[in-house]
Amino acid sequence: MLLKTSVLSIVSSIAVCVLAQAPTSNIIQGCVTNYDSSIDYFPEKINAADDKANYFTIEYHNNYKLMENRKTGESYMLVQCGTPTPSNISNGTEVYQIPITKVAIMETSIVPYLEMIGAAQSISLVADGGLIASPCFQKYLKTGNVTELDATNQTLQAQQIDNVQAQFGSNPYAYTPIDANTSVTASEVYEPDVLGRASWISYYAAFYNREGIANSVRQKMTDNYNRLKTATTNYNKKPVVAWTTYNAPSQYNNNTASYLLSTAQYKTQLTQDAATELLSVISSADILIDETYIGTNLTDFLKNYGIPQADVDKYTFLKQKAVYREDGILTASGGYDWFEAPVVMADALLEDMINVVNPSSPFSRQWFRNIALEEPINILRHLQSFSSSLLFGFSLLDDVNNDDTTPLYVYVPNEDNMHHLIGSIQGPVDSPYEGGTFLLDINLHENHPFQPPQIKFITKVYHPNISSQTDVLKSHWSPAMTLRITLISIQSLLDSPVPQDPQDAQVAKHYMADYEGFLEEAVFWKNTYANVSLNDYINSKLDD
């Protein structure tokens, strides 16, 4: 992604009405009321240093931005509302007043980008809401603030599109855009780089003046992705992975079945970053990822690929029971979350791939489903009888409480508020906290996981990095972190103090000046305070 800027001043402010003064951050609500041509209205610009996108560019001017989709050749001028539109507009350039507040989504992959920058509520029109897998968006869809695009009546479609400022993606029900002047093309899925696809969060953020948020989210994802990638270098075994597709006979291929070995660059990179090698020899592949749309189980797979049961032992991936599909999460209408969340969440996608390559890794899979082990599809309709809040909460509880490898537990005190949890972790072995039970007060952001939770210790702990008054997680958060991984990280923190970055300066000073004395005091606190189980704590609150 290329970035240009034509100004030297960098200043900004968020305000509904902006006077003729230099803002201190981009305007994400309202318009300028007293325009001054000398002011830079976009002090928060896309940080191009860590942006991996190849297919879009952005150039900043004082009161407008010039963007180009390099894949399609289309260009856009984004003008800060309340300021004049420049006269030097190139032919074919579409003009938008920003920040936009009302959009149509024509492709499901775009929804997670808007969710991550906090702009999902600007969506007022969708092509097919039933294909969108996000539970948060499904909840929003039920509010009645979102209309579904009419599939057959182009006159009605035109009326619906007239009510939005922009339509992101291609209209699936029209060969040409009904209103080309409001159609913004989406090309994130064509990016050859996994992080490049994630970087399109900046493309969409520019329409909302939310570059500052996009920079922060993208940086966290990139850092987490690179840490995961580095960790895979410790894996000695490098299995062979094949991504394949079976195309059934149809009128479109002369009724002749065909097979495709995918060599998409981002898949090759993703596979290599998960410490594997991609080879075209399927029979010797250790792992096979089947991207065929038809067939959901191993029986279907063997039939599609013409593999008789007697020949199963000829294929390494079958002997090792390592056959995966990308349908781990589906909507009731058959929509694949694979085409949504993992497009932007590069780090979470890599976690999935690492688990495929190394099932003993501490990461759970969301999208890859092992059909050789008869793993079920997570179909969102299973929980439709519950409220969206319960749907959200149950998925978090299952992730933590069903993990048999680590003694972690969470409890919901009030089912009317699934964002407030009480957690429990055990003190690490061979630490002064061993044998103790430590309780946590967990408050999840309403935009979880795109905003970090607040986690405080209920149990008193003698530790330089823990205080019952402050958030123990601080800034160490990525949208790819599940609640289970977060609790494991906090558990690891107990065993690995960082006194140079303390939350309790006195304890940190004690730790560095008298380590043996610190250990003795930590054990005393553990024996005194860390002796209440989660059940006993909950029961005591119920008694109150």
C-alpha positions in Angstrom: 0.0 0.0 0.0 1.4 3.4 -1.0 0.9 6.5 1.1 1.6 10.1 0.1 1.1 13.3 2.0 1.2 16.8 0.7 1.3 18.7 4.0 3.7 19.1 6.9 1.4 19.9 9.8 0.0 17.0 11.8 -2.7 17.9 14.2 -6.4 16.8 15.0 -9.9 16.5 17.2 -13.1 14.5 17.3 -16.1 16.9 17.4 -19.6 17.2 16.1 -19.0 20.8 15.2 -15.5 21.8 14.3 -14.4 25.4 14.4 -11.5 27.0 12.6 -8.8 25.5 14.8 -6.4 22.7 14.3 -8.0 19.4 15.3 -6.0 16.9 17.4 -7.5 13.7 15.8 -9.6 12.9 12.8 -13.2 14.0 12.8 -15.3 10.8 13.1 -18.6 12.6 13.8 -20.1 15.6 12.2 -18.7 18.2 9.8 -16.4 21.2 9.7 -18.4 24.4 10.4 -15.7 27.1 9.8 -13.4 25.9 7.0 -9.7 27.0 7.0 -7.7 25.9 4.0 -4.4 26.0 6.1 -5.6 23.3 8.5 -4.8 19.7 8.0 -8.1 17.9 8.8 -6.5 14.4 8.7 -3.7 14.4 11.3 -4.3 10.6 11.8 -3.0 9.0 8.6 -2.5 5.4 7.6 0.8 4.2 8.9 2.3 2.9 5.7 5.4 1.5 7.4 3.7 -1.7 8.4 1.0 -1.8 5.8 1.3 -4.9 3.5 -1.5 -4.1 1.0 -0.5 -4.1 -2.7 -3.8 -3.2 -4.3 -4.7 0.2 -2.9 -3.0 3.6 -2.4 -4.0 6.7 -0.5 -2.7 10.3 -0.9 -3.6 12.9 1.8 -4.3 16.6 1.3 -5.5 19.1 3.9 -9.2 18.5 3.4 -9.5 15.5 1.1 -7.9 12.1 0.3 -7.3 10.5 -3.0 -7.6 6.7 -3.1 -7.1 4.2 -5.8 -8.0 0.5 -6.0 -5.0 -0.7 -8.0 -6.7 -4.0 -8.8 -9.6 -2.4 -10.6 -8.1 1.0 -11.5 -11.0 2.9 -9.8 -10.3 6.1 -7.9 -12.1 7.9 -5.1 -11.9 11.4 -3.7 -12.9 11.5 0.0 -13.7 15.1 1.0 -14.1 16.1 4.6 -17.7 17.2 4.9 -18.1 20.9 5.6 -15.1 21.7 3.3 -15.1 22.5 -0.4 -14.7 19.8 -3.0 -11.6 20.5 -5.2 -12.2 21.4 -8.8 -9.3 19.3 -10.2 -11.2 16.0 -10.2 -10.0 13.4 -12.7 -12.6 11.9 -15.0 -14.1 8.8 -13.5 -13.1 9.6 -9.9 -16.0 9.1 -7.5 -16.5 11.7 -4.8 -17.6 10.9 -1.2 -18.3 13.2 1.7 -16.7 11.8 4.8 -17.0 10.5 7.4 -19.7 8.4 5.8 -22.6 7.3 8.1 -24.8 5.0 6.0 -23.5 2.2 3.7 -24.5 -0.9 1.9 -22.5 -4.1 2.1 -22.6 -6.3 -1.0 -19.8 -8.8 0.0 -19.7 -10.5 3.4 -15.9 -10.3 3.7 -16.3 -6.5 4.4 -18.4 -6.8 7.6 -15.5 -7.8 9.9 -13.4 -4.8 8.8 -16.2 -2.4 9.8 -16.7 -4.2 13.0 -13.0 -3.9 13.9 -13.0 -0.2 13.4 -16.3 0.3 15.3 -18.3 1.3 12.2 -20.7 -1.7 11.8 -23.7 0.4 12.8 -23.3 2.4 9.7 -24.5 -0.6 7.7 -28.1 -0.1 6.7 -28.3 -2.4 3.6 -26.9 -5.8 2.9 -27.1 -8.2 -0.1 -27.9 -11.3 2.0 -27.8 -11.0 5.8 -28.3 -14.8 6.1 -24.8 -15.4 4.8 -23.0 -13.1 7.3 -21.6 -15.2 10.1 -20.7 -12.6 12.7 -22.9 -13.1 15.8 -22.5 -9.4 16.6 -23.8 -8.4 13.2 -26.7 -11.0 13.4 -27.7 -9.3 16.6 -27.6 -5.9 14.9 -29.5 -7.3 11.9 -32.4 -8.2 14.3 -32.7 -4.5 15.4 -34.5 -3.7 12.2 -31.9 -1.0 11.3 -30.7 -3.1 8.4 -32.6 -3.8 5.2 -31.8 -6.7 2.8 -31.3 -5.8 -0.9 -34.1 -7.0 -3.1 -32.8 -9.8 -5.3 -35.1 -9.4 -8.4 -36.6 -5.9 -8.6 -33.9 -3.5 -9.9 -36.2 -0.5 -9.5 -36.6 -1.3 -5.8 -32.8 -2.0 -5.6 -32.2 1.5 -7.0 -34.4 3.1 -4.3 -32.7 1.1 -1.6 -29.2 2.1 -2.8 -30.3 5.8 -3.1 -30.6 5.7 0.7 -26.9 5.0 1.3 -23.8 7.1 0.8 -21.7 4.2 -0.5 -22.0 0.6 -1.4 -18.9 -1.5 -0.6 -18.4 -4.5 -2.9 -20.1 -5.7 -6.1 -23.9 -6.1 -6.2 -24.5 -9.8 -6.6 -27.9 -9.2 -8.3 -26.8 -6.8 -11.0 -24.2 -7.2 -13.8 -23.4 -3.5 -13.6 -23.7 -1.2 -10.6 -27.1 0.3 -10.4 -25.4 3.5 -9.2 -21.8 3.5 -10.2 -21.1 6.8 -8.4 -21.7 5.1 -5.0 -20.0 1.8 -5.7 -16.7 1.2 -4.0 -14.9 -1.9 -5.2 -13.4 -4.4 -2.7 -10.3 -6.3 -3.6 -8.9 -7.5 -0.3 -9.3 -11.2 -1.3 -6.9 -10.7 -4.2 -4.0 -9.7 -2.0 -1.2 -12.2 -2.3 0.0 -11.6 1.3 -2.0 -12.8 4.4 -1.1 -9.5 6.2 -1.9 -7.6 3.0 -5.5 -8.8 3.2 -5.6 -7.7 6.9 -4.3 -4.3 5.8 -7.5 -3.5 4.0 -8.8 -2.4 7.3 -7.1 0.9 6.4 -8.9 1.1 3.1 -12.3 1.0 4.8 -11.2 3.1 7.8 -10.4 6.0 5.4 -14.1 6.4 4.6 -14.8 6.9 8.3 -11.7 9.0 9.2 -10.8 6.1 11.6 -7.2 5.6 10.5 -6.0 5.9 14.0 -8.1 2.9 15.1 -7.1 0.9 12.0 -3.4 1.6 12.7 -3.7 0.3 16.2 -5.6 -2.8 15.3 -3.4 -3.6 12.3 -0.2 -3.2 14.4 -1.4 -5.5 17.1 -2.4 -8.2 14.5 0.9 -7.8 12.7 2.9 -8.1 15.9 1.0 -11.1 17.0 1.2 -12.7 13.6 5.0 -12.3 13.6 5.4 -13.7 17.1 3.4 -16.7 16.0 5.4 -17.1 12.9 8.6 -16.9 14.9 7.4 -19.5 17.4 6.8 -22.1 14.5 10.5 -22.1 13.8 10.9 -24.4 16.9 8.9 -27.1 15.2 11.3 -29.8 13.9 8.7 -31.6 11.7 7.7 -29.8 8.6 4.6 -31.6 7.2 3.5 -31.4 3.6 0.2 -29.6 3.1 -2.0 -29.7 0.0 -4.9 -27.4 -0.7 -7.3 -29.1 -3.2 -10.7 -28.7 -4.8 -13.0 -31.1 -6.5 -15.2 -29.7 -9.3 -18.2 -31.9 -9.9 -19.4 -32.6 -13.5 -21.8 -29.9 -14.6 -23.0 -28.0 -17.7 -20.1 -25.5 -17.1 -17.3 -28.1 -17.5 -18.7 -30.4 -20.2 -20.0 -32.7 -17.5 -16.4 -33.7 -16.7 -15.1 -33.8 -13.2 -11.8 -31.9 -12.5 -9.4 -31.4 -9.6 -7.5 -28.3 -8.7 -4.4 -28.0 -6.5 -4.5 -24.4 -5.2 -1.3 -22.4 -5.4 -2.7 -19.1 -4.3 0.2 -17.1 -3.0 -1.4 -16.2 0.4 -2.1 -19.9 1.0 1.5 -20.8 0.3 2.7 -18.1 2.6 0.2 -19.1 5.3 1.3 -22.7 5.0 5.0 -21.8 5.2 4.5 -19.5 8.1 3.0 -22.4 9.9 6.2 -24.3 9.4 5.1 -26.5 6.5 6.0 -27.1 2.9 3.4 -27.0 0.1 3.9 -29.8 -2.4 1.8 -30.8 -5.4 2.1 -34.5 -4.7 -1.2 -35.2 -2.9 -0.5 -38.8 -2.3 2.5 -38.0 -0.1 0.9 -35.0 1.6 0.8 -35.3 5.4 -2.2 -32.9 5.6 -4.9 -32.2 3.0 -7.2 -29.2 3.1 -10.3 -29.8 0.9 -11.9 -26.6 -0.4 -14.7 -28.4 -2.3 -18.1 -26.8 -1.7 -20.0 -30.1 -1.9 -19.5 -32.9 0.6 -19.1 -32.4 4.3 -17.7 -35.7 5.6 -15.0 -38.2 4.9 -17.3 -40.5 3.0 -18.2 -37.6 0.6 -14.5 -36.8 0.3 -13.5 -40.3 -0.7 -16.3 -40.4 -3.2 -15.5 -37.1 -4.8 -11.8 -37.9 -5.2 -12.4 -41.5 -6.3 -10.5 -43.1 -3.5 -11.8 -46.6 -2.6 -11.7 -47.6 1.0 -9.2 -50.3 0.1 -6.7 -47.6 -1.0 -7.0 -45.4 2.0 -3.6 -46.6 3.4 -1.9 -45.3 0.2 -2.4 -41.7 1.2 -0.4 -40.3 4.1 -3.0 -37.7 5.1 -5.7 -40.4 5.3 -3.6 -42.7 7.4 -2.8 -39.8 9.8 -6.4 -38.7 9.9 -5.5 -35.2 8.7 -8.2 -34.1 6.2 -9.6 -30.6 6.9 -12.3 -28.4 5.4 -12.8 -24.6 5.9 -16.4 -25.0 7.0 -15.8 -25.0 10.8 -18.3 -22.1 11.2 -21.4 -21.8 9.0 -24.6 -19.8 9.2 -28.0 -21.4 9.0 -28.1 -20.3 5.3 -24.8 -21.9 4.5 -22.6 -18.8 4.7 -19.0 -19.5 5.4 -17.3 -17.5 8.1 -14.1 -18.5 6.3 -14.8 -15.8 3.8 -15.2 -13.2 6.5 -13.3 -13.0 9.8 -10.1 -14.8 8.8 -9.7 -12.5 5.8 -8.9 -9.6 8.1 -7.8 -11.5 11.2 -4.5 -12.7 9.9 -3.1 -13.7 13.3 -6.2 -15.8 14.2 -6.0 -17.5 10.8 -2.3 -18.4 11.5 -3.3 -19.8 14.9 -5.8 -22.1 13.1 -3.1 -23.2 10.7 -0.6 -23.8 13.4 -3.1 -26.1 15.1 -3.6 -28.0 11.8 0.1 -28.5 11.5 0.7 -29.2 15.2 -2.5 -30.3 17.0 -0.7 -30.2 20.4 -0.1 -26.4 20.1 -1.9 -24.2 22.6 -4.3 -22.8 20.0 -7.8 -24.0 19.2 -9.2 -24.1 15.6 -12.1 -22.0 14.5 -12.4 -22.5 10.8 -10.5 -25.6 9.8 -12.5 -28.8 10.6 -11.0 -32.2 10.6 -13.5 -34.5 8.8 -11.2 -37.5 9.3 -11.9 -37.2 13.0 -15.6 -36.4 12.4 -15.4 -33.0 13.9 -18.8 -31.3 13.7 -19.7 -28.0 11.9 -20.5 -25.1 14.2 -23.8 -24.0 12.7 -25.0 -20.7 14.2 -28.7 -21.8 14.1 -28.0 -24.2 17.0 -28.2 -21.2 19.4 -30.8 -19.1 17.6 -33.4 -19.8 20.3 -31.2 -18.0 22.8 -30.6 -14.3 22.9 -27.6 -12.9 21.0 -26.0 -12.1 24.4 -26.3 -15.8 25.4 -25.0 -16.9 22.1 -22.0 -14.7 22.6 -21.5 -15.9 26.2 -21.9 -19.6 25.6 -19.1 -19.6 23.0 -16.7 -18.0 25.5 -17.7 -20.3 28.3 -17.2 -23.4 26.1 -13.8 -22.2 25.0 -12.6 -22.0 28.6 -14.6 -24.5 30.6 -14.3 -27.3 28.1 -10.5 -27.2 28.0 -9.3 -30.3 29.9 -5.6 -29.3 29.6 -5.6 -26.3 31.9 -7.7 -25.7 35.1 -9.4 -22.5 34.0 -13.0 -21.6 34.7 -15.4 -18.7 34.1 -18.8 -18.1 35.5 -21.6 -15.6 34.5 -23.1 -14.0 37.6 -26.0 -12.5 35.6 -27.2 -14.0 32.3 -28.7 -10.6 31.4 -25.1 -9.4 31.1 -22.9 -11.9 29.4 -20.1 -9.4 29.2 -19.4 -9.6 33.0 -17.7 -12.8 34.0 -15.9 -14.2 37.1 -12.8 -16.2 36.2 -10.6 -18.6 38.1 -7.0 -19.7 37.5 -4.6 -21.8 39.5 -1.2 -20.7 40.7 1.6 -22.1 38.4 3.6 -25.1 39.6 7.0 -24.4 41.1 6.1 -20.8 41.8 5.2 -19.1 45.1 1.6 -19.1 44.0 1.4 -22.9 43.5 -1.7 -24.4 45.1 -3.6 -21.1 45.2 -6.8 -20.3 43.5 -6.9 -16.8 42.0 -10.2 -15.2 41.1 -10.6 -12.5 38.4 -13.3 -9.9 37.6 -13.6 -9.8 33.8 -15.5 -7.1 31.9 -15.7 -7.7 28.2 -16.1 -4.7 25.9 -19.4 -4.6 23.9 -17.2 -4.7 20.8 -15.3 -7.8 22.0 -12.9 -9.1 20.7 -12.0 -6.0 18.7 -11.6 -4.0 21.9 -9.7 -5.3 24.9 -11.4 -6.6 28.0 -10.8 -5.2 31.5 -9.5 -7.9 33.9 -8.8 -7.3 37.6 -7.7 -9.7 40.3 -10.4 -10.2 43.0 -7.9 -12.3 45.0 -5.1 -10.3 46.7 -1.8 -11.2 45.2 1.7 -10.1 46.2 3.2 -9.6 42.7 4.9 -6.6 41.0 2.6 -6.7 38.0 -0.7 -7.3 39.7 -3.0 -4.9 41.5 -6.7 -5.3 42.4 -7.1 -1.7 41.5 -5.8 -1.8 37.9 -6.4 -3.7 34.7 -3.8 -6.5 34.6 -4.1 -6.9 30.8 -3.2 -3.3 30.1 -2.4 -2.9 26.4 -1.4 -6.5 25.8 -4.3 -7.5 23.6 -5.0 -8.7 20.1 -8.4 -9.5 18.6 -7.1 -13.0 17.9 -6.7 -13.7 21.6 -9.5 -16.0 22.9 -10.6 -15.7 26.5 -8.9 -19.0 27.2 -5.5 -17.8 25.9 -5.9 -14.6 27.8 -6.4 -16.5 31.1 -3.4 -18.7 30.3 -1.3 -15.6 29.6 -2.3 -14.1 33.0 -1.5 -17.4 34.6 2.0 -17.3 33.0 2.4 -13.7 34.3 2.2 -15.0 37.8 5.2 -17.2 37.1 7.2 -14.6 35.2 7.1 -11.2 37.0 8.4 -8.2 35.1 9.4 -5.8 37.9 10.7 -3.2 35.3 7.1 -2.5 34.3 5.3 -2.7 37.6 1.7 -2.1 38.7 2.8 -2.1 42.3 6.1 -0.2 42.7 6.7 -1.3 46.3 6.4 -5.0 45.5 8.7 -4.5 42.5 11.2 -2.8 44.7 11.0 -5.7 47.2 11.4 -8.2 44.3 14.6 -6.6 43.0 16.2 -5.8 46.4 15.4 -9.0 48.3 14.2 -11.8 46.1 14.0 -14.4 48.9 12.1 -12.1 51.1 9.7 -11.4 48.2 9.1 -15.2 47.7 8.3 -15.6 51.4 5.8 -12.7 51.4 4.2 -14.0 48.2 3.7 -17.5 49.7 2.2 -15.8 52.8 -0.3 -13.9 50.8 -1.1 -17.0 48.7 -1.8 -19.0 51.9 -3.9 -16.2 53.4 -6.0 -15.0 50.4 -5.8 -17.6 47.6 -7.9 -20.3 49.3 -11.4 -19.5 48.1 -12.7 -21.6 45.2 -14.8 -20.1 42.4 -17.9 -22.1 43.7 -17.4 -20.9 47.2 -17.0 -17.3 46.0 -20.2 -17.5 43.9 -22.1 -19.1 46.8 -21.0 -16.4 49.2 -22.3 -13.7 46.7 -25.6 -15.5 46.4 -26.0 -15.7 50.1 -25.4 -11.9 50.3 
